[in-house]
Amino acid sequence: MPYIEIDNNRYYYAGDLNREGVPLIFCHGSGGRHHHWLYQLKSLKNFANPIAVDLPGHGRSEGEPENDVSSYSNWLHRFSRAAGLGQAVLAGHSLGSAIALDYALNYPDDTLGLILVGSGGRLRVLPAFLEELNKGTVPKALPSFLYGPEASKELYEKGSQEVKNTAASIYYADLNACDKFDLMGELHHIKKPVLVVCGSEDRLTPVKYSRYLEENLPNGKAHIIKGAGHMAMLEKPDQVNQAISNFIKQF
């Protein structure tokens, strides 16, 4: 299995570091793992070099989850350097999109562009969710916030089981990182091309969040996926992949 070692911890990634093409680093959201991007890894490998990571303490990666976005983006930069990826397009979902934005601010010379799915300049979390997670329980209502009305029953049930099987401590760290994240006043500093993807039925990061990013990022462009919820890359992979393909062609 492919791993990168940093500070004596082994971190998992899916993809082929030796493939030619624009490096495209996918970063999952809160409580997630690399397989949330499997449709993208499969579809985009013919013209880019897609790599999907498991963040520290997630999936097959060692280490511990972080509770702030900057620590995650610092780790991702170290991962990219250790993997020899050089300048890359950062693609993130939800928490992963916050990590990508922070990465672009702190490491602009290593950033070609950004792809933000289910994103926002600020990512506040329902206090009731944080309170329940702090008590060691994953909110039963969480899956209902993740998927849109057109998501298949199979996808919803699989996602619900994944949420149930993920430790509350991982969600608590990740969602605290989201809750503290706020780059609304810094977006104008990000000059790189940015694709902002959002499901029209996203309840966690609604369309107005993506429109705000489009309006406040100098080179941001929003693409709305009709009928999708927060997990647009799983619910409507073909539409998301087409939007990403069109965006990547400029590099």
VOBA-1610 file (N, C-alpha, C; in pm, whole numbers, padded with zeros to 5 digits, always signed):
BEGIN
Met+00083-00120+00000Met+00000+00000+00000Met+00087+00125+00000Pro+00043+00232-00067Pro+00126+00353-00076Pro+00118+00440+00050Tyr+00233+00467+00107Tyr+00242+00552+00226Tyr+00356+00651+00209Ile+00342+00765+00275Ile+00451+00862+00290Ile+00481+00871+00440Glu+00609+00865+00477Glu+00647+00874+00618Glu+00692+01015+00652Ile+00632+01072+00757Ile+00668+01204+00807Ile+00676+01195+00959Asp+00791+01230+01016Asp+00810+01228+01161Asp+00769+01093+01221Asn+00813+00987+01156Asn+00793+00850+01206Asn+00647+00803+01202Asn+00561+00877+01138Asn+00425+00833+01115Asn+00405+00805+00966Arg+00325+00704+00936Arg+00298+00666+00798Arg+00160+00717+00758Tyr+00155+00787+00645Tyr+00031+00849+00599Tyr-00007+00791+00463Tyr-00132+00748+00455Tyr-00179+00678+00336Tyr-00227+00775+00228Tyr-00206+00735+00104Tyr-00263+00809-00010Tyr-00304+00707-00117Ala-00400+00744-00198Ala-00441+00664-00313Ala-00398+00738-00438Gly-00340+00666-00534Gly-00293+00729-00657Gly-00154+00679-00692Asp-00096+00738-00795Asp+00034+00698-00847Asp+00122+00820-00859Leu+00220+00831-00772Leu+00306+00949-00772Leu+00390+00960-00899Asn+00403+00852-00974Asn+00485+00852-01095Asn+00407+00885-01221Arg+00275+00904-01207Arg+00194+00934-01325Arg+00222+01076-01373Glu+00223+01094-01505Glu+00242+01227-01561Glu+00112+01306-01552Gly+00124+01436-01564Gly+00007+01522-01560Gly+00013+01617-01442Val-00078+01712-01441Val-00085+01812-01335Val-00114+01743-01201Pro-00029+01762-01099Pro-00059+01705-00968Pro-00190+01764-00913Leu-00278+01675-00870Leu-00410+01714-00822Leu-00432+01643-00689Ile-00420+01716-00578Ile-00426+01656-00445Ile-00566+01673-00388Phe-00633+01561-00361Phe-00768+01563-00306Phe-00763+01544-00155Cys-00837+01627-00084Cys-00842+01623+00061Cys-00986+01611+00107His-01017+01509+00183His-01154+01480+00226His-01203+01576+00335Gly-01329+01561+00371Gly-01390+01645+00473Gly-01387+01581+00611Ser-01461+01640+00704Ser-01461+01597+00844Ser-01500+01450+00857Gly-01418+01375+00931Gly-01446+01234+00954Gly-01430+01146+00832Gly-01382+01202+00721Gly-01376+01128+00596Gly-01247+01055+00575Arg-01228+01012+00451Arg-01107+00942+00411Arg-01096+00947+00258His-00988+00892+00207His-00956+00910+00065His-01065+00858-00029His-01139+00753+00014His-01232+00691-00081His-01350+00779-00118His-01366+00892-00050His-01470+00986-00093His-01439+01045-00231Trp-01315+01026-00277Trp-01273+01079-00406Trp-01247+00970-00510Leu-01293+00849-00487Leu-01258+00740-00578Leu-01310+00762-00719Tyr-01428+00821-00734Tyr-01480+00850-00868Tyr-01389+00948-00942Gln-01334+01043-00868Gln-01246+01142-00930Gln-01110+01080-00964Leu-01059+00997-00876Leu-00931+00931-00903Leu-00938+00849-01031Lys-01048+00779-01048Lys-01064+00693-01165Lys-01085+00773-01293Ser-01166+00878-01287Ser-01204+00951-01406Ser-01096+01047-01455Leu-01018+01103-01363Leu-00928+01213-01399Leu-00785+01169-01427Lys-00755+01039-01410Lys-00617+00994-01421Lys-00562+00998-01563Asn-00649+01012-01662Asn-00602+01013-01800Asn-00539+01146-01843Phe-00565+01253-01767Phe-00506+01381-01807Phe-00452+01460-01689Ala-00451+01402-01570Ala-00393+01467-01453Ala-00329+01359-01366Asn-00266+01400-01258Asn-00207+01306-01163Asn-00281+01320-01030Pro-00398+01254-01017Pro-00479+01269-00897Pro-00428+01183-00781Ile-00416+01246-00665Ile-00373+01180-00543Ile-00474+01216-00434Ala-00526+01118-00362Ala-00620+01144-00252Ala-00557+01098-00122Val-00554+01185-00023Val-00488+01155+00104Val-00588+01113+00211Asp-00539+01038+00309Asp-00606+01023+00437Asp-00538+01118+00534Leu-00611+01214+00587Leu-00553+01308+00683Leu-00503+01233+00807Pro-00415+01295+00886Pro-00366+01229+01007Pro-00480+01179+01096Gly-00467+01053+01140Gly-00567+00996+01228Gly-00695+00953+01159His-00698+00958+01026His-00814+00920+00947His-00781+00800+00858Gly-00881+00717+00834Gly-00863+00606+00741Gly-00744+00519+00778Arg-00649+00507+00685Arg-00532+00421+00705Arg-00410+00499+00753Ser-00426+00628+00777Ser-00312+00711+00819Ser-00290+00704+00970Glu-00165+00706+01008Glu-00128+00715+01150Glu-00137+00860+01194Gly-00093+00888+01316Gly-00100+01022+01370Gly-00235+01050+01435Glu-00255+01175+01472Glu-00377+01216+01541Glu-00447+01327+01463Pro-00580+01330+01467Pro-00653+01440+01403Pro-00614+01575+01465Glu-00615+01678+01383Glu-00588+01814+01431Glu-00720+01884+01462Asn-00712+01989+01545Asn-00834+02064+01572Asn-00828+02207+01520Asp-00735+02230+01426Asp-00735+02359+01355Asp-00688+02339+01212Val-00742+02421+01124Val-00719+02406+00980Val-00573+02429+00943Ser-00509+02527+01005Ser-00370+02558+00969Ser-00276+02441+00994Ser-00300+02366+01100Ser-00217+02248+01127Ser-00234+02144+01018Tyr-00358+02128+00971Tyr-00382+02034+00861Tyr-00314+02081+00733Ser-00322+02210+00703Ser-00262+02258+00577Ser-00110+02251+00583Asn-00055+02273+00701Asn+00090+02257+00718Asn+00130+02111+00694Trp+00049+02019+00749Trp+00077+01877+00724Trp+00067+01844+00576Leu-00036+01897+00509Leu-00055+01866+00368Leu+00061+01918+00285His+00113+02033+00322His+00228+02087+00250His+00350+01998+00269Arg+00370+01950+00391Arg+00481+01859+00417Arg+00463+01728+00340Phe+00339+01681+00334Phe+00310+01559+00256Phe+00345+01582+00109Ser+00301+01694+00053Ser+00326+01723-00087Ser+00475+01730-00117Arg+00549+01795-00028Arg+00694+01805-00045Arg+00760+01667-00037Ala+00718+01588+00061Ala+00776+01454+00078Ala+00744+01364-00041Ala+00628+01387-00102Ala+00586+01307-00218Ala+00647+01358-00348Gly+00713+01474-00342Gly+00776+01529-00462Gly+00678+01582-00563Leu+00562+01632-00517Leu+00458+01676-00610Leu+00479+01817-00665Gly+00559+01900-00596Gly+00584+02034-00646Gly+00458+02118-00649Gln+00446+02203-00752Gln+00324+02284-00766Gln+00206+02194-00797Ala+00095+02217-00728Ala-00020+02130-00744Ala-00150+02208-00737Val-00255+02147-00791Val-00391+02195-00770Val-00444+02125-00646Leu-00496+02202-00552Leu-00551+02147-00429Leu-00702+02137-00443Ala-00756+02017-00420Ala-00900+01996-00427Ala-00948+01948-00291Gly-01041+02020-00231Gly-01087+01983-00098Gly-01238+01985-00086His-01288+01898+00002His-01431+01893+00031His-01455+01938+00174Ser-01540+02039+00195Ser-01580+02085+00327Ser-01456+02121+00409Leu-01424+02048+00517Leu-01300+02075+00590Leu-01182+02076+00495Gly-01180+01983+00399Gly-01071+01979+00302Gly-01061+02105+00219Ser-01174+02169+00192Ser-01172+02295+00117Ser-01113+02407+00201Ala-01141+02405+00331Ala-01081+02504+00421Ala-00930+02485+00425Ile-00887+02359+00428Ile-00744+02329+00425Ile-00681+02381+00296Ala-00750+02362+00183Ala-00698+02409+00055Ala-00687+02561+00051Leu-00786+02631+00104Leu-00780+02778+00108Leu-00663+02825+00194Asp-00647+02765+00311Asp-00537+02802+00400Asp-00403+02771+00334Tyr-00395+02660+00265Tyr-00274+02620+00192Tyr-00238+02727+00088Ala-00337+02771+00012Ala-00311+02870-00093Ala-00262+03002-00035Leu-00311+03039+00083Leu-00267+03162+00148Leu-00123+03150+00198Asn-00089+03035+00254Asn+00041+03018+00318Asn+00149+02966+00225Tyr+00109+02897+00118Tyr+00207+02839+00025Tyr+00168+02871-00120Pro+00156+02998-00153Pro+00109+03035-00287Pro+00201+02988-00399Asp+00331+02979-00372Asp+00425+02937-00476Asp+00412+02789-00509Asp+00350+02712-00420Asp+00330+02569-00444Asp+00187+02537-00485Thr+00109+02641-00511Thr-00032+02624-00545Thr-00058+02669-00688Leu-00109+02579-00771Leu-00148+02615-00907Leu-00290+02670-00911Gly-00378+02608-00836Gly-00519+02648-00833Gly-00591+02568-00726Leu-00719+02599-00708Leu-00799+02533-00606Leu-00931+02482-00664Ile-00976+02368-00612Ile-01109+02315-00640Ile-01176+02295-00504Leu-01282+02369-00479Leu-01348+02368-00349Leu-01488+02309-00364Val-01516+02200-00294Val-01646+02133-00302Val-01714+02144-00165Gly-01836+02196-00163Gly-01906+02212-00036Gly-01829+02301+00059Ser-01803+02422+00015Ser-01708+02509+00083Ser-01771+02638+00133Gly-01686+02717+00201Gly-01726+02849+00246Gly-01605+02923+00299Gly-01615+03055+00308Gly-01507+03134+00367Gly-01504+03122+00517Arg-01615+03074+00572Arg-01629+03045+00715Arg-01716+02921+00726Leu-01685+02834+00823Leu-01756+02706+00832Leu-01804+02682+00976Arg-01902+02756+01017Arg-01956+02738+01152Arg-02032+02606+01162Val-02027+02545+01280Val-02089+02415+01305Val-02200+02431+01408Leu-02307+02354+01392Leu-02417+02359+01489Leu-02364+02329+01629Pro-02386+02419+01725Pro-02337+02395+01861Pro-02385+02263+01920Ala-02508+02223+01885Ala-02562+02097+01938Ala-02479+01978+01891Phe-02427+01984+01768Phe-02341+01877+01718Phe-02212+01869+01799Leu-02150+01984+01823Leu-02024+01986+01897Leu-02045+01939+02040Glu-02156+01978+02101Glu-02185+01936+02238Glu-02201+01785+02247Glu-02273+01728+02153Glu-02295+01584+02155Glu-02165+01508+02128Leu-02085+01557+02032Leu-01957+01493+02001Leu-01862+01500+02120Asn-01866+01610+02193Asn-01781+01626+02310Asn-01815+01525+02419Lys-01938+01475+02415Lys-01981+01373+02510Lys-01950+01232+02460Gly-01892+01225+02338Gly-01852+01095+02285Gly-01954+01027+02197Thr-02053+01102+02152Thr-02159+01045+02070Thr-02168+01117+01936Val-02174+01041+01826Val-02192+01100+01693Val-02341+01127+01673Pro-02379+01251+01640Pro-02522+01284+01623Pro-02589+01196+01518Lys-02703+01138+01554Lys-02774+01051+01462Lys-02824+01127+01339Ala-02844+01259+01355Ala-02898+01339+01245Ala-02793+01375+01140Leu-02665+01349+01169Leu-02558+01394+01079Leu-02575+01346+00935Pro-02603+01216+00909Pro-02616+01171+00769Pro-02723+01247+00692Ser-02831+01286+00758Ser-02940+01356+00688Ser-02896+01492+00639Phe-02790+01548+00697Phe-02737+01676+00652Phe-02637+01661+00537Leu-02590+01538+00514Leu-02483+01517+00418Leu-02531+01495+00275Tyr-02647+01433+00258Tyr-02689+01390+00125Tyr-02816+01462+00080Gly-02822+01487-00052Gly-02937+01553-00111Gly-03050+01455-00137Pro-03166+01506-00178Pro-03285+01421-00197Pro-03273+01322-00311Glu-03178+01343-00404Glu-03162+01251-00517Glu-03056+01145-00492Ala-02994+01146-00375Ala-02895+01043-00343Ala-02963+00907-00336Ser-02898+00804-00388Ser-02956+00671-00386Ser-02965+00619-00242Lys-03058+00527-00222Lys-03072+00465-00090Lys-02945+00393-00049Glu-02881+00328-00147Glu-02756+00256-00120Glu-02646+00350-00073Leu-02632+00464-00141Leu-02530+00561-00104Leu-02558+00617+00035Tyr-02684+00649+00062Tyr-02720+00706+00192Tyr-02692+00606+00304Glu-02729+00481+00283Glu-02709+00380+00386Glu-02560+00353+00409Lys-02484+00351+00301Lys-02339+00331+00313Lys-02275+00447+00387Gly-02318+00570+00354Gly-02265+00688+00421Gly-02304+00690+00568Ser-02427+00651+00598Ser-02473+00648+00737Ser-02392+00550+00820Gln-02362+00434+00761Gln-02282+00334+00831Gln-02141+00384+00855Glu-02087+00455+00757Glu-01952+00511+00772Glu-01949+00612+00886Val-02050+00699+00893Val-02059+00796+01002Val-02065+00724+01136Lys-02148+00621+01143Lys-02165+00545+01267Lys-02035+00480+01311Asn-01954+00436+01215Asn-01831+00364+01246Asn-01711+00455+01271Thr-01728+00584+01256Thr-01619+00680+01277Thr-01624+00733+01421Ala-01510+00733+01487Ala-01504+00775+01627Ala-01550+00919+01644Ala-01626+00942+01751Ala-01673+01077+01780Ala-01557+01174+01800Ser-01444+01124+01851Ser-01328+01210+01874Ser-01272+01267+01745Ile-01280+01190+01635Ile-01233+01238+01505Ile-01324+01349+01455Tyr-01454+01326+01462Tyr-01548+01431+01421Tyr-01534+01555+01509Tyr-01512+01534+01636Tyr-01503+01648+01728Tyr-01383+01736+01693Ala-01268+01673+01667Ala-01149+01750+01628Ala-01173+01822+01496Asp-01224+01750+01397Asp-01243+01807+01264Asp-01345+01921+01265Leu-01457+01899+01332Leu-01562+02001+01330Leu-01525+02121+01416Asn-01441+02102+01516Asn-01387+02217+01588Asn-01297+02299+01497Ala-01218+02228+01415Ala-01133+02299+01318Ala-01219+02381+01223Cys-01329+02321+01176Cys-01421+02394+01088Cys-01481+02515+01158Asp-01525+02494+01282Asp-01595+02600+01355Asp-01506+02721+01379Lys-01376+02698+01395Lys-01282+02809+01418Lys-01235+02874+01289Phe-01259+02808+01178Phe-01209+02855+01048Phe-01285+02979+01001Asp-01212+03082+00961Asp-01274+03203+00907Asp-01170+03280+00826Leu-01181+03270+00694Leu-01091+03343+00604Leu-01168+03443+00519Met-01285+03482+00564Met-01367+03572+00483Met-01296+03704+00452Gly-01214+03750+00546Gly-01142+03875+00524Gly-01012+03858+00449Glu-00975+03733+00417Glu-00847+03706+00352Glu-00862+03657+00208Leu-00985+03633+00163Leu-01006+03570+00033Leu-00945+03650-00082His-00944+03782-00069His-00893+03864-00180His-00744+03845-00203His-00675+03784-00107His-00531+03759-00123His-00503+03636-00210Ile-00604+03553-00231Ile-00584+03430-00308Ile-00608+03462-00456Lys-00500+03470-00531Lys-00507+03513-00671Lys-00518+03397-00770Lys-00498+03276-00723Lys-00498+03161-00813Lys-00639+03131-00865Pro-00649+03062-00978Pro-00782+03021-01028Pro-00849+02926-00929Val-00977+02948-00906Val-01051+02866-00809Val-01185+02822-00869Leu-01209+02692-00867Leu-01339+02636-00903Leu-01414+02604-00774Val-01534+02659-00761Val-01616+02637-00642Val-01736+02552-00683Val-01745+02431-00630Val-01852+02338-00665Val-01946+02321-00546Cys-02076+02329-00572Cys-02173+02317-00464Cys-02299+02248-00514Gly-02354+02158-00433Gly-02482+02097-00464Gly-02594+02195-00437Ser-02692+02197-00524Ser-02803+02292-00508Ser-02883+02265-00381Glu-02872+02141-00327Glu-02948+02103-00207Glu-02857+02088-00085Asp-02740+02147-00089Asp-02645+02137+00023Asp-02699+02212+00144Arg-02719+02142+00255Arg-02773+02203+00377Arg-02663+02251+00472Leu-02542+02196+00459Leu-02433+02234+00547Leu-02356+02356+00496Thr-02329+02359+00368Thr-02264+02475+00305Thr-02350+02516+00186Pro-02457+02589+00211Pro-02554+02620+00104Pro-02494+02703-00008Val-02569+02711-00116Val-02523+02778-00238Val-02474+02920-00211Lys-02537+02989-00117Lys-02496+03128-00091Lys-02350+03136-00045Tyr-02299+03030+00019Tyr-02159+03027+00059Tyr-02069+03026-00064Ser-02107+02945-00162Ser-02027+02936-00285Ser-02035+03064-00366Arg-02151+03126-00367Arg-02165+03253-00437Arg-02077+03360-00371Tyr-02068+03357-00240Tyr-01981+03451-00169Tyr-01834+03430-00209Leu-01794+03303-00216Leu-01657+03274-00259Leu-01633+03323-00401Glu-01729+03299-00489Glu-01717+03343-00628Glu-01699+03494-00636Glu-01772+03567-00554Glu-01769+03712-00558Glu-01645+03771-00492Asn-01583+03698-00399Asn-01473+03754-00320Asn-01336+03696-00350Leu-01331+03587-00425Leu-01204+03536-00474Leu-01177+03601-00610Pro-01061+03665-00630Pro-01035+03737-00755Pro-01054+03654-00881Asn-01025+03524-00873Asn-01039+03436-00989Asn-01125+03315-00957Gly-01233+03338-00882Gly-01322+03230-00843Gly-01441+03217-00936Lys-01484+03094-00960Lys-01600+03067-01043Lys-01680+02953-00981Ala-01809+02978-00956Ala-01894+02877-00894Ala-01962+02790-00999His-01978+02663-00965His-02049+02568-01050His-02146+02491-00960Ile-02274+02507-00984Ile-02377+02447-00900Ile-02424+02315-00961Ile-02423+02209-00881Ile-02465+02076-00925Ile-02611+02055-00882Lys-02701+02056-00978Lys-02843+02046-00949Lys-02877+01912-00883Gly-02950+01921-00773Gly-03000+01802-00705Gly-02906+01739-00605Ala-02780+01784-00602Ala-02681+01725-00512Ala-02685+01792-00376Gly-02644+01718-00275Gly-02630+01771-00141Gly-02485+01801-00111His-02446+01783+00016His-02311+01819+00059His-02205+01725+00001Met-02243+01600-00029Met-02147+01502-00081Met-02157+01494-00233Ala-02149+01608-00297Ala-02173+01616-00443Ala-02083+01525-00523Met-01957+01508-00480Met-01863+01426-00559Met-01900+01279-00559Leu-01980+01236-00459Leu-02030+01099-00455Leu-02171+01088-00515Glu-02251+01192-00495Glu-02390+01189-00542Glu-02401+01209-00692Lys-02321+01301-00745Lys-02326+01336-00887Lys-02184+01337-00944Pro-02116+01222-00943Pro-01974+01222-00982Pro-01948+01265-01125Asp-02035+01230-01218Asp-02011+01266-01358Asp-02012+01417-01377Gln-02108+01484-01314Gln-02116+01630-01327Gln-01997+01698-01261Val-01959+01647-01143Val-01844+01704-01073Val-01717+01681-01154Asn-01700+01561-01206Asn-01580+01530-01285Asn-01570+01617-01410Gln-01683+01644-01475Gln-01681+01728-01594Gln-01638+01870-01559Ala-01689+01922-01448Ala-01651+02057-01405Ala-01502+02063-01374Ile-01450+01961-01306Ile-01308+01956-01273Ile-01225+01943-01400Ser-01267+01858-01491Ser-01194+01839-01617Ser-01180+01970-01692Asn-01289+02044-01703Asn-01285+02173-01774Asn-01191+02271-01704Phe-01189+02266-01573Phe-01104+02358-01496Phe-00957+02322-01512Ile-00924+02194-01507Ile-00785+02149-01510Ile-00716+02179-01642Lys-00793+02188-01749Lys-00736+02207-01882Lys-00654+02334-01895Gln-00674+02431-01805Gln-00601+02558-01815Gln-00457+02547-01765Phe-00423+02439-01696Phe-00289+02429-01638Phe-00195+02347-01726
//
